[in-house]
């Protein structure tokens, strides 16, 4: 019998987001942030029970809300205390896509002393993203 490594290959920490419309969120994360959908498990009631996205060597899991088992998104909670940081090739272009797709920006896009051009945005589902492009 072959031993199974208890930790799968790939990222060891994977954010798992709950949203109020997983179908729309998948489209947003693919079209706006450039992720690739890898897996989607629809439930009998039409909600998405689980979906997996990839971007480079990172993964993101998400599902629709399931309040009956305590899975709720930021809109139900009055916002999310968690932020996600994503490195992108062109912060300004991604911010434009976020805004065009119904997201919002908090503050201004700016060059930081630590060598990155940064922006803080909220996606249409209430999750906060720090977008960074390295400049040095």
C-alpha atoms as one frame of an Amber mdcrd trajectory, in Angstrom:
protein
   0.000   0.000   0.000   1.348   3.427  -0.991   1.505   6.138   1.645  -0.579
   9.199   0.870   0.875  12.608   1.619  -1.675  14.302   3.909  -0.950  17.675
   2.295  -1.821  17.935  -1.405   0.579  19.582  -3.846   0.020  23.267  -4.546
  -0.952  26.093  -2.222  -1.304  25.123   1.417  -3.606  28.032   2.250  -6.610
  28.582  -0.031  -9.119  31.393   0.592 -12.699  30.124   0.474 -15.237  32.871
  -0.195 -19.010  32.796   0.194 -20.942  35.139  -2.093 -24.574  35.997  -2.747
 -24.335  35.008  -6.444 -21.561  32.511  -7.158 -22.363  32.294 -10.873 -21.863
  36.057 -11.252 -18.810  35.963  -8.980 -17.162  33.276 -11.110 -17.722  35.397
 -14.216 -16.322  38.482 -12.435 -13.197  36.711 -11.164 -12.522  35.211 -14.598
 -13.330  38.281 -16.730 -12.034  41.015 -14.420  -9.223  39.436 -12.411  -8.038
  36.950 -15.037  -8.583  33.777 -13.029  -9.359  30.416 -14.620 -12.319  28.374
 -13.477 -11.253  24.802 -12.764 -14.248  23.190 -11.145 -17.898  23.935 -10.385
 -20.341  21.816  -8.404 -23.948  22.922  -8.836 -26.517  21.895  -6.240 -30.042
  20.653  -6.963 -31.505  23.997  -5.824 -29.415  25.957  -8.381 -26.806  27.263
  -5.962 -23.132  26.522  -6.461 -21.934  24.315  -3.644 -18.259  24.604  -4.526
 -16.118  26.152  -7.250 -12.380  26.381  -7.757 -10.419  29.102  -9.512  -6.718
  29.366 -10.269  -4.373  32.221 -11.018  -0.756  31.264 -11.481   0.161  29.109
  -8.496  -2.707  30.431  -6.352  -6.158  29.001  -5.838  -9.455  30.508  -4.729
 -12.496  28.485  -3.710 -15.995  29.912  -3.513 -19.617  28.971  -3.070 -23.014
  30.535  -2.900 -24.287  31.424   0.542 -25.801  28.591   2.566 -27.211  30.413
   5.615 -28.844  27.187   6.799 -25.351  25.905   7.668 -23.776  29.252   8.602
 -22.093  29.998   5.250 -22.767  33.674   4.522 -21.049  36.354   2.494 -19.921
  39.863   3.406 -23.215  41.513   2.474 -24.979  39.456   5.170 -22.298  40.440
   7.716 -22.124  44.147   6.928 -18.745  43.750   5.194 -15.776  41.446   5.459
 -12.933  41.863   7.954 -10.669  39.920   5.580  -8.822  41.372   2.591  -7.194
  39.521  -0.279  -3.954  40.763  -1.847  -3.505  40.046  -5.534  -0.469  40.880
  -7.663  -1.467  41.956 -11.177   0.500  43.195 -14.181  -1.334  46.541 -14.446
  -3.183  47.846 -11.383  -4.758  50.742 -13.268  -6.239  48.483 -15.959  -7.617
  46.037 -13.391  -9.183  48.865 -11.367 -10.923  50.073 -14.537 -12.308  46.576
 -15.131 -13.436  46.271 -11.503 -15.317  49.564 -11.704 -16.866  48.727 -15.096
 -18.078  45.391 -13.698 -19.855  46.943 -10.707 -17.115  46.989  -8.089 -15.925
  50.059  -6.213 -12.620  51.628  -5.270 -11.612  52.731  -1.778  -9.115  55.586
  -1.869  -6.810  56.293  -4.771  -4.455  54.161  -6.811  -0.960  55.190  -5.764
   2.724  54.389  -5.823   3.902  53.185  -2.412   7.355  53.615  -0.869   7.751
  49.831  -0.630   7.941  49.548  -4.422   4.434  48.808  -5.634   1.585  50.612
  -7.341  -1.474  49.749  -5.276  -5.241  50.066  -5.181  -7.925  48.910  -2.784
 -11.192  47.743  -4.366 -14.357  45.913  -3.389 -15.804  43.405  -5.773 -19.580
  43.496  -6.379 -19.985  40.717  -3.795 -18.463  42.684  -0.906 -14.947  41.256
  -0.747 -12.017  43.694  -0.414  -8.986  43.239  -2.643  -5.597  44.926  -2.386
  -4.243  45.036  -5.943  -0.480  45.419  -6.331   1.905  45.800  -9.246   5.577
  45.733  -8.305   7.480  48.791  -9.500  10.938  47.973  -8.148
